[in-house]
Amino acid sequence: MTFIETVPVDDAPEPVAQLYAAARTPAGNVPNYAQAFSLRPEVYTAWRQLLAAITADLDLRRYELATVAAARRIRSSYCMLAHGSILADRFLGPDGVRAVVDDHRAAGLDDVDVAVFELADKVAGDATSVTQADVDRLRALGLSEAEILDVVLAAAVRCFYSKVLDALGVQPDPHYAELEPGLRDALTVGRPLA
């Protein structure tokens, strides 16, 4: 499951037991991502607090688009599967998400969504490649300074989380195998499912 030994689910002391309890799925499983943070549960807690602060005023659809753009750029299957599933379930449907992953410019997104996707992609791929023109483009499309910052923050926080999981060899949870095969395959861009 990971390249490091993690705290076993059945023998977890506090506060790891709390982390596991909070992450437990309705089916009773503890996700692989939670186990990866078991040696440093305070880091996971701090990350959740940071994520909550970033997303407090950020539209969920915009957050998911920025997250998928960043996860795709850094080839994080876990985050692509998790957030691509949310986009498919709540906003775009499986075909729409596959289209975004294949070519976001030809996927029927509006100009704001395309610009958000492209800024998040740049932040994840090479933040030094972001230019004033990228920011001005979003500003011209009606985004406020805070909304532009939110896109950057969403992409940057995704890089931290995804890179921790991938560097530890954490594979996406087996339940993602239940996704429609075309969607699952489009979202599996790095490590394979567990």
N, C-alpha and C positions, 0 to 999 in steps of 0.2 A: 504493500500500500504506500509506504514512504521509504526513502533512503535512510531515515533515522528511526530509532525505536521510539514509539510514542507511548503514552500512558494507556494501559488497557482499559477498555470501557467498563468492565466489571469491577476493576480495582481502583477506580479513580478517586483520589482524595479531593477535598475542597481546595481550591475553587474550580478544579478541573471537572468535578462532578456537576457543578453548576453550568459550566460551558457545555458539557455533553447534554444535560437536561434541556437547556435552552435550544440547542441545535437539533435535538431528536426529531425525526420525521413522524408523521402520523402512523406510519407502518412500524415505528419503534426503532428504526435504524439511526445510528449516529453517523452523519456524513463524514466523508474522508477529510474535508477541509477542517472540520472541528478537531479531529484527531491530530492533524498536522500542527495545530497550535497548542496542543496539550502540555508541552514543556514550558510554554510561556503564555498562559491564559490571560495575563495582564496585557499583553500585546494585542491579543484578539479583542479584548474589551476596549482598549484604546482605539483600535481601528474602527470598531463599530461606532464609537462615539464620534470619531472624525467623519465617518460616512454619514451618520445622522445629521451632523452639522452641515455637510456639503449638500445633502439632498433636502434639507428642511424647506427651502424655497424653490427647489428645482422640479420642474414638471417631470413626472415619472417617464413619460414617453421619450422626452428629450434625454433624460438620464440613461435610459436603456439604449437609445441610439448611440450616444457617446461611449457608453460602456462596451457595446458590441464593436464599435469602430476600433477602440483601443485593444480589446481582447483579440480581435482579428489580426491587427498589426503585429502583436507580440505572440501570436499563435497559441493562445490559451484556450484549449478545448474546454476545460472546466468552466471558465467564465463565459465562453461562447454558448455552451449548452445551457447554463443557468439563465443567462440574460436573453439569449435568443429565444428560449422557451417563453419567457415573460412577454417579449415582443410579439411572439406568435399567438399566445393565448389572449392577450389583452388589446393588441393594437393592429397588427399587420396580417395575421394568419400565417400558416406555414409557408404558403407560396410567396407571400410578401417578404418574409424573412429570408427565404432562399434567394430571392431576387436582390435584396439589399446586400447579402453576402457575396453574391456573384458580381454585381456591378451596381453600386448604390446610385450612380448617376442615371441609370436606365430603369430603376426600380419603381418609378412613379412617386418618389418623394418630392416634397415641395422644395423651393430654393433654400429656405431656412434649414430644413432637415439635411440637405446635401452639404451646406456650409458647416453645420454642426458636426456632421460625420467626418468631414475632411479636416476640420481643426482638431478633433479628437484623435484622428489617425496620425496627424503630424506630431501632436504632443507625445503620443506613444512611440512613434517611430524615431523621431529626432526632434526634440523640442527646440533645438536651435534653428530648425528650418521654418519655424513659425515667424511670419513677417507682420509688419504693420498692416499690409494689405489684407492679410487673413482676418485680422481683427476689424479692420474697416469694413470688410465685406459683411460681417455679421452685424456690425453697427448700422450699416446701410439697409440691412434687411429688418431692422427694428429691434434688435436685441440691445438691452441696456448693458452698461459696463458690468454690473453684477451678474447678469445672465451669461455674459461671455466668460467671466471668471469661473462661473459654475461649470461650464463645459470643460475648461482647462482642469479644474479641480477633479471633476468626475473621471477624466482620462488619466490624470496623474495618480489618483488613489487606486484606480484599477491596475495600473502598472505595478504598484507596490504589492498588492494582494496576489495578483496573477503570478508575478515573478517568485514570490515566496512559495506558492504551491508548486509551480513547475520546477523550481530549483530543488525542492525536496522530493520530487518524483510522485507527487500526489495525482492519482488518476481520478477522472470524473466518476461519480457514483454509478453503480450498475443500473439504477432506475432510469437513467437517460437512454438506455437501450430500448425502452418502451416508446420513445418518440417515433413519429412517422419516419421511416427509413431515409427518405430524401432529405428531410430537415436534419435529422441526426447526423447524416454524413456531411452535410454542408457546414454544420457547426463544429464538427470534429476536425480541428485545424492543427492540432499539436499532439499531445499525449492521447493514447487511446483510452477508451472506457475501461474501468476496472472489471 
